[in-house]
Amino acid sequence: MIAALSVTDEIQDRFGNIVSAQTTRDHIPTLWTSRDRIPELLRFLKEDIGQPYRMLYDLTAIDERMRTHRDGQPASDYTVVYQLFSFDRNSYIRIKTGLTEDRLSLPTVTRIWPNANWYEREVWDMFGIVFDGHPHLERILMPKTWNGHPLRKDHPARATEMGPYELPEWKESAEQEALRFRPEEWGLTRTRDEEDFMFLNVGPQHPGTHGVIRIVLQLNGEEILDAVPEIGFHHRGAEKMGERQTWHTYIPYTDRVDYLAGVTNNLAYLTAVETLAGIHVPPRGQTIRVMLTELFRIINHLVWYGTFAQDLGQLSPVFYTFNDRERAFAIIEAVCGARMHPNWFRIGGVSDDLPKGWDRLIRDFLNYLPKRLDEYDTEVMQNSIFQGRTKGIGGLTVEEAIDWGVTGPNLRACGLAWDFRKKQPYSGYEQFDFDIPMGRTGDCYDRAVVRVEEMRQSLRIIEQCMNNMPGGPHKAEHHLTTPPLKPRTMHDIETLITHFLGVSWGPVLPPGEALGAIEATKGNNGYYLVSDGATYSYRTRIRTPSFPHMQTLPFLCRGLMVPDLLAILGSLDFVLADIDR
Amino acid sequence: MTSPHPIWSVLGILIVALTIAAGLIWVERRLLALWQDRYGPNRVGPFGLLQVLADTIKILAKEDWVPPFADKPVFVLAPAIVLITVLMSFAVIPVAPGIIVSDLNIGLLFFLGMSSLGVYSIVLAGWSSDNKYALLGGMRGAAQMLSYEVFMGLSLMGVVALAGSFSLVQIVEAQRNLWYVVPQFAGFVLFVIAGLAETRRLPFDLAEAESELIAGFHAEYSGMKFGLFFVGEYLGVTLISAMITVLFFGGWHGPVLPPLVWFLIKTFFFIAFFVLMRAALPRPRFDQLMAFGWKVMLPIALLNVLVTGAVKLAWSR
């Protein structure tokens, strides 16, 4: 809170009364300013202020037109929200600016942060807000031919609200024409000094992209001159669904955002929900959450390990690591009843207590995996061809990484020991003893080193969970806990009614805003929730790590060769649903 | 021992070679599965042995499709080249005393010539497909095979110097007392690496590079034309394994067992080795592969020729 006061003061000292503060439930300093002041204020925050906010953590918008609880906020139809992060202060700041429907435009900040590019395109795509001076303001998630802006409140959320879908011939050819890649639109030239460049379409169906993404390469021979990633093929409107599902029934949707990380997504979402509701999870619930989250970190990294080796032409590791992953899934299945998307965490805790004999399963796994990891070290990490393919490829400095919004293992590979589990502990991580693995050069090899070591650290955390599992309830005693605790329902009418409402409608969360950001498997995953005092969220913003990581790709692969692109893609560890949501 | 009529040798070697190549599909899949902790094909027939038959029926029943944008004559010709050149090479391989199609006095040169011609198949397939991935694969294949051919030939000159002949039969005969893998160990290692590159198998499958170029030079091929590339690859593996046996491991020589059995045992050993390489190693980058060929392998090959020649000269004095 002290830091919060001081940054507001610092800004007000410099800019006078152009800003007004807003209180939020997550206590992140939240300031409003006018649209014209945005570039100036953000540049000040990034460059001139002491302990600057160097990373553009997220950029999004809110359609405010239907919102009822806006106490003390300036009037606006749409609000653009910039969330910055300062590594020196270890804190976020939120800058907002209001826009009215008659003038939906504001200056771009792409000249301050390169990663604002995609975020601004997304806001344009989803809300129809124009960023003046943006180098390429095109739709990014929706097809070019889409009508309307999906995250506006007047845009339908379901296909059934939209009338029957038809694809007459003229429309089909128009859609196909819209898919044609025109290099000029991206500022790419077709020739240089009488040399013709080749444009190679990698994806959306390509074994090296691990899902539906399209990367258009501008090639000179096999040398990559430039790359244009095209995303949105996996877009399922997860944010829009958040506005119609109750707080409780949205949990399974989060499972599928980073579909390799299962409950990790639940945790990010619930951290925000519980901040809004003011629920404190009891120690046993927290520890079960940590244990399962770390298991999923291992599960995710095992998938990455095998597929990364496969991208480099090594055929066997993927079978070994997927085999190991099955063993981890066996534990997840025993605890949750499901494997990849267990939907196990609940508001206020977890769905149920651990089953009998869970510790034996964990112990077996703890005995099993380290030996396998050592084997993979010999097979993969120490293999000279593997090292030749990954060392010195796709390197990033810490400054560049922060500029591009890179977090998680990819940031630590550059040499910054920044782990949100340590720096901003949540769910009781402060009680655990583990190291932050770090790289030096941020190249593909270092990214691999960090992830491999992270699996060992996760095993350490799981072991500590096993040995020190606290007793007590696995779910908070709080009226907003969902489903509510049953025991007292039959004893007094108030509890009975609350229980009935909580089960049938879902809990009503108090109005307010909160960001729940955690160290997910791939980087910082944050849910920025706006509650308008209803059973569902008014705005669900999912900030995923893969989105900025994918945006960094052209920067990483320029001047390298086609096989290097695959090494970089593999080492970044992205999931398409995590990019497109 | 009387030689059988040449036609029997021709038919015998042709049928056996093709059967082995087809059988290798099953062998490789089972071996890979064994090393990768899984089952592999085990449903069709005993131990999945009839999988090959099922695959063949499937591939024969497929539409023989040529993409409309392809250069049709070249597109059709390319898969035939790979099969023909490899099968031709089998003509000079002495399987056992008297079992050989043609004991050419330049047998080794014939083998090298045929394997050089094989590169046309890759280049033409990549070029005629009119597909960017295929083109990249074809270019890679051409550059790789041309550079690795240089020291493949050189790596065998030590053997030729020792045996004093290009005839493969005489090279085998010359190894009656000592297999050439001992005096020509460097030559052996060079030849195995060059052989891997010739057959375009992992870690040298850059022309195909599934995770990068999807299927590289044969991305547009399907049905039996793809089948020809497939069989050609396995025939290539068999051929190189047989050549390793002939040139460095004494061919049919061995105690107790009949010569033919020794030859087959040795060849199968190297085939399994090829499969193991595929299970174990990642793929180097294109420029790394070229640098390795020209900067490491070629100098070693030259040195090997030089030293062998010098020793041979000194010995004969």
Chai-1 contact restraints between the chains, C-beta under 6 A:
chainA,res_idxA,chainB,res_idxB,connection_type,confidence,min_distance_angstrom,max_distance_angstrom,comment,restraint_id
A,L200,B,K132,contact,1.0,0.0,6.0,A-B,restraint_1
A,P207,B,E210,contact,1.0,0.0,6.0,A-B,restraint_2
A,P207,B,S211,contact,1.0,0.0,6.0,A-B,restraint_3
A,G208,B,S211,contact,1.0,0.0,6.0,A-B,restraint_4
A,D311,B,S211,contact,1.0,0.0,6.0,A-B,restraint_5
A,L312,B,P282,contact,1.0,0.0,6.0,A-B,restraint_6
A,G313,B,P282,contact,1.0,0.0,6.0,A-B,restraint_7
A,G313,B,R283,contact,1.0,0.0,6.0,A-B,restraint_8
A,Q314,B,P282,contact,1.0,0.0,6.0,A-B,restraint_9
A,S316,B,Q36,contact,1.0,0.0,6.0,A-B,restraint_10
A,S316,B,A279,contact,1.0,0.0,6.0,A-B,restraint_11
A,F319,B,Q36,contact,1.0,0.0,6.0,A-B,restraint_12
A,F319,B,D37,contact,1.0,0.0,6.0,A-B,restraint_13
A,F319,B,R38,contact,1.0,0.0,6.0,A-B,restraint_14
A,N323,B,D37,contact,1.0,0.0,6.0,A-B,restraint_15
A,I385,B,P282,contact,1.0,0.0,6.0,A-B,restraint_16
A,I385,B,P284,contact,1.0,0.0,6.0,A-B,restraint_17
A,F386,B,P282,contact,1.0,0.0,6.0,A-B,restraint_18
A,G388,B,Q288,contact,1.0,0.0,6.0,A-B,restraint_19
A,R389,B,R285,contact,1.0,0.0,6.0,A-B,restraint_20
A,V562,B,E212,contact,1.0,0.0,6.0,A-B,restraint_21
A,P563,B,E212,contact,1.0,0.0,6.0,A-B,restraint_22
A,P563,B,R285,contact,1.0,0.0,6.0,A-B,restraint_23
A,L566,B,S211,contact,1.0,0.0,6.0,A-B,restraint_24
A,L566,B,E212,contact,1.0,0.0,6.0,A-B,restraint_25
